[in-house]
Amino acid sequence: MEPEILQGVISAVVYENYENGYAVLRLGCQDGQTVTVVGTIPLPVVGEQLMVTGKWGNHSNYGKQFEAEFLERMMPQTKADIIGYLSSRVIKGIGPKIASRIVAHFGESTLQIMEQEPHRLAEVPGISPAKAKAMGEEFVTQVGIRNLIEFFTAHRLPAELAVKCYKLYGPSTLDLLYDDPYLLMDEELEAPFGAVDQFAIEMGVSGDDPRRVEAGILFELRYNLLAGHSFLPLGKLIPATAQLLNIGEDVISQGVTRLVEFGRLVCDMLADTEIAYLPGMFEAEVYSTQCLLNHAATTYPSPVQLDKLVARIAKSSGVCYSPQQTQAIFEAATTGLLLITGGPGTGKTTIVNGILALYDALGIDCVLAAPTGRAAKRMTEVTGREASTIHRLLEAGIDPHTGKMFFARDESNPLKAEAVIIDEMSMVDVGLLHSLLQAVPQNARLILVGDPDQLPPVGPGFPFKDMLRSKALPSVCLTEIFRQAQESLIVVNAHRINQGVLPELRDVKNDFFFLPARSEDAVGQTIAALCATRLPKNMGIPADQIQVLSPTKKGAAGTVALNKLLQSCLNPPAPNKKERLYGEFCFREGDRVMQIKNNYDILWKKTDGSLVGSGVFNGDVGIIRSIDPGNEVLTVLFDDREVEYEFSQLGELEPAYAMTVHKSQGSEYRAVVLSAWNGSGYLLNRSLLYTAVTRAKELLIIVGREETVAVMTQNAKIGRRYTGLKLRLQGKDA
């Protein structure tokens, strides 16, 4: 079939994927007919004129449609089309009424005025000079982004990358990329190296070009941050980069030397091995090492009659401290740094409450924090005191000029506290530890609490485990399981798993069950029945207090399929429920969703209107309260905070009926249902199973295969992480 050309005006946008630019449009053609056009048409707007080259196709469900291969955009020309274009809210602050007033005043010159003389918009009644300026800037930005997206998609670069790139480099983006395509590898852009490398080659960059070599080296280091490595030995970095770029190792070595000279790479010796860091990671490890040792070297005089004071605290709390717990509370009174660790049922919370009571008695001002919002909320519940996320504690924000995250609390503006207690330390990576230590005053006590047998942090390093293994810092390891905890099969099985012993799966105690399944589909059906009817009806546990976990996203027993299945059972479609399709999931009013990346500048407001603030963080879980298709806004309720998401921001949310075990870290749920069918050897390990089991407060049910549970219990291997904190704490950093 020969390509055809259609020309017309967009009359409706049926579907749009903000991630890849795919869209389904209604195009009003010049001959009067309206046709359906599909293809990569990023950020389409009603009223735009398109000249589309493509071929006719016949979809099995939707019938005849025109498949776009190339397109050319033309701004609307007539008054009616311009009003339609602006009424689609392509420009913030302009709706149908204001659009009509603007076009009535400027006529067919409206868009030219907006681009070249935006101050004149203030001539229109109801538009202030400041608003006119903002509208003009928004219009220029939108046009620039759309043009850039078209350029990117023509070169097979992700459409969403164009938006990030424009925000970083502005209107001169194209000129900058023609000069150096590898600017796309800026860490803020998170661009795929393969696509950028192909683009650079299309732009004429040679295989051994220094820009390509240096970009490849830095990509290898950044990519390995995702695997948890703080650094890479040069003996691994150089051959890996040579293989990636298909060039000689000598060329890579020369690139390493240049990067070191430019300050973009740090080389060091550790345990007689030459290693390479990104500068930020090197600073984080070295600074954290010295700061931890300084805190550990700080001591305080023992309070008068400390033993009697602790005895009074125990009596008033109605507890009897074990020798290990008493030791921890004593050390918290006299040392500048204390690590507290232990598994479930060993009394970590009891110690934290005891330390808080001690600090109250001594008049020591203490603040509490944890890595995630749910962990902080749980810390508040068990201590009765306000706890925040570490990011909130450090007053995280976004620099409006660079778009990069920063912490207002640091060495020049430290926390106003005499003691800091951090829970769930196993989740803290070396970068966040570095930021935390910068903000903790040197004369403040620092208590770090966690369980190193849980999954390692998502980010690089494993600081808490390194601290404990170094034996260089004061620590108390709790090993005694208290009698009440011994009655819980959840606790008993968690410790069995941690020791490499298969958990008891046939005991009929009422807090731990194993339900075998004959197929992967049967796992999903059993889990759906548990959440929708069996647990609510038979055990009185509402569906919103049940969390489904899986080791993997893939397959019928993975989170992607389970979320769709559970949504159909727990929140089925209804005439009164609005929906919005994004990617492969249809968000619906009433859905449980989770924020999957830190967003420091998104606004929220309390439901009672008492407070407005900013910031929603990775792991926060909420409910979709409303979807407004007209304004393209979706509102999520996180506890007592309402957050509005523009449809273009929905990539920050994912359904949370089911989540991976990694995403559940730091949280505790009344009931947990764990899918255990299959997965990669990397995922089916002891730490993951242990972490999943310890998320359950009252009830744990495993659905799947006993063989999978056995494999996970026996697999103690977690990918080795290159991290230098342990050796540096031991003084072996040279």
C-alpha positions in Angstrom: 0.0 0.0 0.0 1.2 3.4 -0.9 1.3 6.0 1.9 -1.5 8.5 2.0 -1.6 12.1 3.4 -4.5 13.3 5.5 -4.8 17.0 6.5 -7.3 18.2 9.1 -8.0 19.6 12.6 -7.9 17.5 15.8 -11.5 17.4 17.0 -11.0 15.0 20.0 -8.2 13.2 21.8 -9.6 9.7 22.6 -6.5 8.3 24.2 -3.0 9.5 25.1 0.0 7.8 26.6 2.3 10.4 28.2 5.1 7.9 28.5 5.6 7.0 24.8 3.6 9.6 22.9 1.1 7.1 21.5 -2.3 8.7 20.9 -5.7 8.0 19.3 -7.3 11.0 17.7 -10.4 12.1 15.9 -9.3 14.2 12.9 -11.8 16.4 11.0 -10.5 16.3 7.5 -10.8 18.9 4.7 -13.4 16.9 2.8 -15.7 17.0 5.8 -15.3 13.4 7.1 -13.9 12.6 10.6 -11.4 9.7 10.8 -9.6 7.9 13.6 -5.9 8.5 13.6 -3.5 6.4 15.7 0.3 6.5 16.2 3.1 8.4 18.0 1.5 11.9 18.2 2.9 13.4 21.4 0.9 16.0 23.3 -1.9 16.4 20.8 -4.3 19.3 21.4 -7.8 19.8 20.2 -7.8 22.6 17.5 -4.3 21.7 16.2 -3.9 21.2 12.4 -2.1 18.1 11.4 -0.7 16.8 8.1 -0.4 13.1 8.6 1.4 10.6 6.4 0.5 6.9 6.9 -1.7 3.9 5.8 -5.2 2.7 6.5 -5.6 -0.3 8.8 -8.5 -2.3 10.2 -8.5 -2.9 14.0 -10.3 -6.1 15.2 -12.2 -4.1 17.9 -12.2 -0.5 16.7 -12.6 -0.9 12.9 -11.0 1.3 10.2 -8.3 3.7 11.4 -5.5 5.6 9.8 -2.0 4.6 11.1 0.3 7.6 11.3 3.9 7.2 10.3 5.0 10.8 9.9 3.2 14.1 10.8 3.6 17.8 10.5 1.9 20.1 13.0 0.5 23.5 12.1 -0.9 25.9 14.6 -4.7 26.6 14.3 -5.5 29.3 11.8 -9.2 30.2 12.2 -10.7 31.9 15.2 -12.9 28.8 15.9 -9.9 26.5 15.8 -7.8 28.8 18.0 -10.6 28.9 20.6 -10.8 25.1 20.5 -7.1 24.8 20.9 -6.8 27.2 23.9 -10.1 25.8 25.5 -8.4 22.4 25.8 -6.4 23.9 28.7 -3.1 23.4 26.8 -2.0 26.6 28.6 -2.5 26.7 32.4 -4.9 29.4 33.4 -6.8 29.5 30.1 -10.2 27.8 29.9 -13.1 28.2 27.4 -14.2 31.6 28.7 -10.8 33.3 28.8 -9.9 31.6 25.4 -13.0 33.2 23.9 -12.2 36.7 25.3 -8.6 36.5 24.1 -9.5 35.5 20.6 -12.3 38.1 20.5 -9.6 40.7 21.2 -6.8 39.5 19.0 -8.5 37.4 16.4 -6.4 35.2 14.1 -3.2 36.9 15.5 -3.8 35.4 18.9 -1.0 32.8 18.9 1.5 35.1 17.3 0.8 37.6 20.1 1.2 34.9 22.8 4.5 33.9 21.4 6.1 37.3 20.5 4.2 39.9 22.6 2.7 38.0 25.6 2.5 41.2 27.7 -0.3 42.4 25.4 -2.5 39.6 26.8 -3.1 42.0 29.7 -5.2 44.1 27.3 -7.9 41.4 27.8 -10.2 42.1 30.8 -9.4 39.8 33.7 -5.8 39.1 32.7 -3.2 40.8 34.9 0.3 41.6 33.6 1.8 38.8 35.7 -0.7 36.3 34.4 -0.1 37.5 30.9 3.6 36.9 31.3 3.0 33.4 32.7 0.6 32.5 29.9 3.2 33.6 27.3 6.0 31.6 28.9 3.8 28.5 29.2 2.8 28.8 25.5 6.5 29.0 24.4 7.4 26.1 26.6 4.6 23.9 25.3 5.5 24.6 21.7 9.2 24.0 22.4 8.4 20.7 24.2 6.2 19.4 21.4 8.8 20.2 18.8 11.4 18.5 20.9 9.2 15.4 21.4 8.7 15.1 17.7 12.5 15.3 17.1 13.1 12.7 19.9 10.5 10.2 18.6 11.9 10.6 15.1 15.3 9.4 16.5 13.6 6.6 18.6 14.3 8.4 21.9 11.6 8.2 24.7 9.0 10.9 24.4 9.0 11.6 28.2 12.7 12.2 28.0 12.1 15.3 25.9 10.0 16.9 28.7 12.8 16.4 31.2 15.4 17.5 28.8 13.6 20.8 27.9 13.2 21.5 31.6 16.9 21.0 32.1 18.3 22.8 29.1 15.5 25.0 27.9 14.9 26.4 24.4 18.5 25.8 23.4 18.2 22.0 23.9 18.5 21.0 20.2 21.6 23.2 19.6 23.3 21.7 22.7 22.4 18.1 21.7 23.8 18.6 18.2 27.0 19.8 19.8 27.1 16.9 22.3 24.4 14.2 22.2 25.8 12.6 25.4 24.4 15.5 27.4 21.3 13.2 27.5 23.2 11.1 29.9 23.0 13.7 32.7 21.9 11.7 35.8 18.8 13.9 36.2 17.4 12.7 32.9 17.6 8.9 33.6 18.0 8.2 29.8 18.6 4.7 28.4 22.2 4.6 27.3 21.5 2.3 24.3 19.0 4.8 22.7 21.3 7.8 23.4 24.3 6.0 22.0 22.4 5.1 18.8 21.3 8.7 18.5 24.8 10.0 19.0 26.1 7.7 16.3 23.3 8.9 13.9 24.6 12.5 14.7 28.1 11.4 13.5 29.9 10.6 16.8 32.7 8.1 16.2 33.1 4.9 18.2 36.2 6.0 20.1 35.1 9.7 20.5 36.2 10.9 24.0 32.6 12.1 24.7 31.3 8.6 24.0 34.0 6.9 26.0 33.5 9.1 29.0 29.7 8.8 28.8 30.1 5.0 28.8 32.3 4.9 31.8 30.0 7.1 33.8 27.0 5.1 32.7 28.5 1.9 34.0 29.1 3.4 37.4 25.6 5.0 37.5 24.0 1.8 36.3 25.7 -0.2 39.0 24.4 2.2 41.7 21.0 0.5 40.9 22.6 -2.8 41.8 23.7 -1.4 45.1 27.4 -0.7 44.3 29.0 2.4 45.8 32.0 1.8 43.6 33.5 -0.6 41.0 37.0 -2.0 41.0 38.8 -0.7 37.9 39.4 -4.4 37.0 35.7 -4.7 36.4 34.8 -1.2 35.3 37.3 -1.0 32.3 36.4 -4.4 30.7 32.7 -3.9 31.3 32.8 -0.5 29.5 35.0 -1.8 26.7 32.4 -4.5 26.1 29.5 -2.0 26.3 31.1 0.3 23.7 32.9 -2.5 21.7 36.3 -0.7 21.8 39.7 -1.5 23.3 40.4 -1.4 27.1 43.3 1.0 26.5 40.9 3.6 25.2 38.7 3.2 28.3 41.7 3.6 30.6 42.6 6.8 28.9 39.0 7.9 29.4 39.2 7.1 33.1 42.4 9.3 33.4 40.6 12.2 31.7 37.5 11.9 34.0 39.8 11.9 37.1 41.6 15.0 35.8 38.2 16.8 35.2 37.0 15.8 38.7 34.1 13.7 37.3 35.5 10.5 38.7 37.5 9.5 41.8 40.0 6.7 41.9 41.1 5.3 45.3 42.8 2.2 46.9 40.8 0.0 49.2 42.1 -3.3 50.5 44.9 -3.2 47.9 42.4 -2.8 45.1 42.2 0.2 42.8 38.6 1.3 42.6 36.5 4.0 41.0 33.7 6.1 42.4 31.4 8.8 41.2 32.4 11.8 43.2 29.2 12.0 45.2 29.5 8.4 46.3 33.1 8.8 47.4 32.3 11.8 49.5 29.3 10.0 51.0 31.4 7.1 52.2 34.4 9.0 53.4 32.3 11.7 55.2 30.0 9.1 56.8 32.9 7.1 58.1 34.5 10.0 59.8 31.3 11.3 61.2 30.2 7.9 62.6 33.6 7.5 64.3 33.4 11.0 65.7 30.0 10.3 67.2 31.1 6.9 68.5 34.1 8.6 70.3 31.8 11.1 72.0 30.8 10.1 75.6 28.7 11.6 78.3 29.0 11.3 82.1 26.7 8.6 83.5 23.6 10.2 85.2 23.5 10.0 88.9 21.8 6.7 90.0 21.1 5.7 86.5 20.2 2.2 87.5 17.4 3.4 89.8 16.2 5.8 87.1 15.9 3.0 84.6 14.2 0.8 87.2 11.6 3.5 87.8 11.0 3.8 84.0 10.5 0.1 83.7 8.0 0.1 86.6 6.0 3.0 85.2 6.0 1.3 81.8 4.9 -2.0 83.2 7.8 -3.9 81.6 10.7 -5.9 82.9 13.8 -5.2 80.9 16.1 -8.1 79.9 19.9 -7.7 80.5 20.4 -6.8 76.8 17.6 -4.2 76.9 19.0 -2.7 80.1 22.5 -2.5 78.5 21.1 -0.6 75.5 19.3 1.9 77.6 22.4 2.5 79.8 24.5 3.0 76.7 22.0 5.4 75.2 22.6 7.6 78.3 26.4 7.7 77.9 27.4 7.3 74.3 27.2 9.6 71.3 26.3 6.7 68.9 24.4 3.4 69.4 23.3 0.8 67.0 20.4 -1.4 68.1 19.5 -4.5 66.1 17.4 -7.6 66.4 14.7 -9.7 64.8 11.0 -9.6 65.4 9.8 -10.2 69.0 13.2 -9.2 70.5 12.0 -5.9 71.9 13.4 -3.2 69.8 10.3 -1.0 70.2 10.5 -1.6 74.0 14.0 -0.3 74.0 13.2 2.8 71.9 10.3 3.7 74.3 12.7 3.1 77.3 15.3 5.4 75.8 12.7 8.1 75.1 11.5 7.9 78.7 15.1 8.2 79.9 15.8 11.2 77.6 12.6 12.8 79.0 13.8 12.3 82.5 17.2 13.8 81.6 15.6 16.8 79.8 17.2 15.7 76.4 15.2 16.9 73.4 14.8 14.0 70.9 13.5 13.8 67.4 12.3 10.6 65.6 12.4 9.6 61.9 12.3 6.7 59.5 13.1 6.3 55.8 9.5 6.0 54.5 6.2 7.6 55.4 4.6 4.3 56.5 7.6 3.5 58.7 7.4 6.9 60.3 3.7 6.5 60.8 4.3 3.1 62.5 7.0 4.7 64.7 4.5 7.3 65.8 1.9 4.6 66.6 4.3 2.5 68.8 6.0 5.4 70.6 3.0 7.9 70.9 5.3 10.6 69.6 5.6 12.5 66.3 7.9 10.8 63.8 8.7 12.1 60.3 10.4 10.7 57.2 14.1 11.4 57.1 13.5 13.6 54.0 10.9 15.7 56.0 13.3 15.8 59.0 16.0 17.2 56.7 13.5 19.6 55.0 13.9 18.3 51.5 13.1 20.6 48.6 13.7 21.2 44.9 16.0 24.0 43.7 13.8 26.0 41.3 16.8 26.9 39.1 18.4 23.4 38.7 15.4 21.2 39.5 17.6 19.1 41.8 16.7 17.9 45.3 18.4 19.5 48.3 18.2 19.4 52.0 17.8 22.6 54.0 19.3 20.9 57.0 23.0 20.4 56.8 26.3 21.3 58.5 25.5 25.0 58.2 21.9 24.6 59.4 21.9 21.5 61.7 18.8 20.0 63.3 17.7 21.6 66.5 17.9 18.4 68.6 20.0 16.9 71.3 19.2 13.3 70.3 18.1 11.7 67.0 16.5 8.2 66.8 16.2 6.6 63.3 14.2 3.4 62.8 14.3 0.9 59.9 18.0 1.7 59.2 18.4 -1.3 56.9 16.5 0.8 54.3 18.9 3.7 54.4 21.5 3.9 51.6 24.9 5.6 51.8 23.7 8.8 50.1 20.8 9.3 52.6 23.1 8.4 55.5 25.5 11.1 54.3 22.8 13.7 54.2 21.5 12.7 57.7 24.9 12.8 59.3 25.5 16.3 57.8 22.4 17.5 59.6 22.9 15.8 63.0 24.9 18.1 65.4 28.2 16.7 66.6 27.1 17.0 70.2 23.8 15.2 69.7 23.2 11.6 70.5 22.4 9.3 67.5 20.5 6.0 67.9 20.2 3.8 64.8 17.7 0.9 65.0 17.2 -1.8 62.4 17.3 -5.4 61.2 20.2 -6.1 58.8 18.7 -9.4 57.8 16.0 -7.6 55.9 16.4 -6.6 52.3 19.2 -4.2 51.6 18.4 -0.6 50.6 17.1 0.1 47.1 20.0 2.6 46.7 23.8 2.0 46.9 25.6 0.5 49.8 24.3 -1.3 52.9 25.4 1.1 55.6 23.7 -0.4 58.6 25.0 -3.9 58.0 28.5 -2.5 57.3 28.4 -0.6 60.6 27.5 -3.7 62.5 30.0 -6.0 60.7 32.8 -3.5 61.3 32.7 -4.0 65.1 34.0 -0.4 65.3 30.9 1.2 66.7 28.9 0.7 69.9 26.1 -1.7 69.3 23.6 -4.0 71.1 22.3 -7.1 69.3 19.0 -8.4 70.7 18.7 -12.2 70.5 16.1 -13.1 73.1 12.6 -13.7 71.8 10.1 -12.8 74.5 7.5 -15.2 75.7 4.5 -13.4 74.2 6.3 -13.2 70.8 7.1 -17.0 71.0 3.3 -17.7 70.9 3.2 -16.1 67.4 4.0 -18.5 64.5 4.8 -15.4 62.4 7.7 -14.5 64.8 8.8 -18.1 65.2 8.8 -18.8 61.5 10.6 -15.5 60.8 13.5 -16.6 63.0 13.4 -20.1 61.4 13.8 -18.6 58.0 16.6 -16.3 59.1 18.5 -19.4 60.3 17.9 -21.2 57.0 15.3 -23.6 58.4 12.1 -24.2 56.4 9.2 -22.4 58.2 6.5 -24.5 59.7 3.8 -24.6 57.0 1.4 -27.3 58.4 0.8 -25.9 61.9 -2.8 -24.7 62.3 -2.1 -21.8 64.5 -4.2 -18.8 63.6 -1.6 -16.3 62.5 0.4 -18.2 59.9 -1.0 -20.3 57.1 0.2 -21.9 53.9 -2.3 -22.5 51.0 -0.9 -24.7 48.2 -1.9 -23.8 44.6 -1.8 -26.1 41.6 -1.1 -23.4 39.0 0.0 -19.8 38.7 -3.5 -18.8 37.7 -4.8 -20.6 40.8 -2.5 -18.4 43.0 -4.2 -15.3 41.7 -7.7 -16.7 42.1 -7.0 -17.9 45.7 -5.5 -14.5 46.6 -8.5 -12.7 45.1 -10.9 -14.8 47.1 -9.0 -14.3 50.3 -9.1 -10.5 49.9 -12.6 -10.1 48.6 -14.5 -12.6 50.8 -12.7 -15.2 52.9 -10.7 -12.9 55.2 -13.3 -10.1 55.6 -16.1 -12.7 56.2 -14.4 -15.4 58.2 -11.8 -13.4 60.2 -13.2 -9.9 60.3 -10.3 -8.3 58.4 -11.4 -5.7 55.9 -9.9 -5.7 52.5 -8.2 -2.3 53.0 -6.2 -3.8 55.9 -4.9 -6.7 53.8 -1.7 -6.2 51.8 -0.8 -8.6 49.0 2.9 -9.0 48.3 4.9 -10.8 45.6 8.6 -11.2 44.9 8.1 -10.2 41.3 6.0 -8.0 39.0 5.8 -10.5 36.2 3.5 -13.5 35.5 0.0 -14.3 36.7 1.2 -14.4 40.3 3.2 -11.1 40.0 2.0 -7.6 41.1 1.0 -6.3 37.6 -1.5 -9.2 37.0 -2.6 -9.3 40.7 -3.4 -5.6 40.8 -5.7 -5.9 37.8 -7.4 -9.0 39.3 -7.8 -7.4 42.7 -9.1 -4.2 41.3 -11.8 -6.1 39.4 -12.8 -7.8 42.7 -12.4 -5.0 45.2 -13.2 -1.9 43.1 -15.1 -3.0 39.9 -16.2 -0.4 37.3 -19.5 1.4 38.0 -21.4 4.2 36.3 -20.6 6.6 39.2 -16.9 5.8 39.1 -14.7 7.9 36.8 -11.6 6.3 35.2 -8.4 7.3 33.5 -6.3 4.9 31.5 -2.5 5.4 31.8 -0.1 2.9 30.4 -1.4 -0.6 31.1 -3.6 0.3 34.1 -6.9 2.0 34.3 -7.0 4.2 37.4 -10.5 4.3 38.9 -12.0 6.3 41.7 -11.6 4.3 44.9 -8.4 2.6 43.9 -5.6 2.0 46.3 -2.4 3.6 44.8 1.2 4.2 45.8 3.6 7.0 45.0 6.7 5.4 43.4 9.1 8.3 43.4 9.9 11.2 45.7 8.2 14.4 44.6 9.3 17.3 46.8 7.4 20.1 45.3 3.9 18.6 44.6 1.4 20.4 46.8 -1.0 18.8 49.3 -3.6 20.2 51.7 -5.2 18.8 54.8 -8.7 17.5 54.3 -10.0 20.0 56.9 -8.3 22.8 55.2 -6.1 23.6 58.2 -2.7 23.3 56.5 -1.1 23.3 53.0 2.3 21.8 52.4 4.4 20.1 49.7 6.1 16.7 49.2 4.8 13.2 48.6 7.4 10.4 48.9 8.2 7.0 47.5 6.1 4.4 49.2 3.2 6.6 50.4 -0.1 4.8 49.9 -3.4 6.5 49.3 -6.9 6.2 47.8 -8.1 7.9 44.6 -10.7 10.2 45.8 -11.8 11.8 42.4 -10.9 12.0 38.7 -11.7 15.2 36.8 -11.4 14.5 33.0 -12.3 18.1 32.1 -9.4 19.6 34.1 -7.2 16.5 33.7 -6.7 16.1 37.4 -6.7 13.0 39.6 -7.0 13.6 43.4 -5.4 11.1 45.9 -6.1 11.0 49.6 -3.0 10.1 51.6 -4.4 9.7 55.2 -5.5 13.2 55.9 -3.7 14.9 53.0 -5.2 15.5 49.5 -2.9 15.7 46.5 -3.8 16.7 43.0 -2.0 15.0 40.1 -2.2 16.3 36.5 -2.8 13.4 34.1 0.8 13.9 32.8 2.1 13.0 36.4 0.3 9.6 36.6 3.6 7.9 35.9 4.4 8.7 39.6 1.6 6.4 40.8 1.0 2.7 40.5 -1.8 0.5 41.9 -1.1 -0.8 45.4 -3.6 -3.7 45.9 -0.5 -5.8 45.4 3.1 -4.6 45.7 6.6 -6.1 45.6 8.2 -7.1 48.8 10.9 -4.5 48.2 8.2 -1.8 48.1 6.7 -3.0 51.4 9.9 -2.4 53.4 9.4 -0.3 56.5 5.7 -1.0 56.6 3.5 -3.2 58.8 0.1 -4.5 57.9 -2.7 -6.2 59.9 -2.7 -9.0 57.3 -0.3 -10.0 54.6 -0.9 -12.4 51.7 2.3 -13.5 50.0 2.4 -14.9 46.5 5.1 -17.6 46.3 5.0 -19.3 42.9 8.2 -18.6 40.9 10.7 -15.9 40.0 14.4 -15.4 39.3 17.1 -16.7 41.7 18.0 -13.1 42.4 14.5 -12.5 43.8 13.8 -15.9 45.5 16.1 -15.4 48.5 16.0 -15.7 52.2 16.1 -11.9 52.9 13.1 -11.3 50.7 11.0 -14.1 52.4 12.1 -12.9 55.8 11.2 -9.3 55.0 7.8 -10.4 53.7 6.9 -12.4 56.7 8.0 -9.7 59.1 5.5 -7.2 57.5 2.6 -9.1 59.0 1.2 -7.9 62.3 -1.7 -10.3 63.0 -1.9 -12.7 60.0 0.3 -14.1 57.3 -0.9 -16.4 54.5 1.5 -17.8 51.8 -0.2 -18.9 48.6 1.8 -21.0 46.1 4.3 -23.8 46.1 6.1 -25.3 49.1 9.1 -25.8 46.9 9.3 -22.1 46.3 9.3 -21.4 50.0 12.0 -23.9 50.5 14.2 -22.4 47.7 13.8 -18.9 49.2 14.7 -20.2 52.7 17.8 -22.0 51.5 19.0 -19.2 49.2 21.1 -16.9 51.5 22.8 -15.2 48.5 22.1 -11.6 47.9 24.1 -10.0 45.1 27.4 -8.8 46.6 27.6 -5.1 46.9 30.8 -3.1 46.4 30.8 -0.9 49.4 33.8 0.5 51.4 32.1 1.7 54.6 33.0 -1.4 56.7 36.7 -1.3 55.7 36.9 2.4 56.2 35.4 2.1 59.7 38.0 -0.5 60.4 40.8 1.8 59.2 41.6 -0.4 56.2 41.0 2.3 53.6 44.6 2.4 52.3 
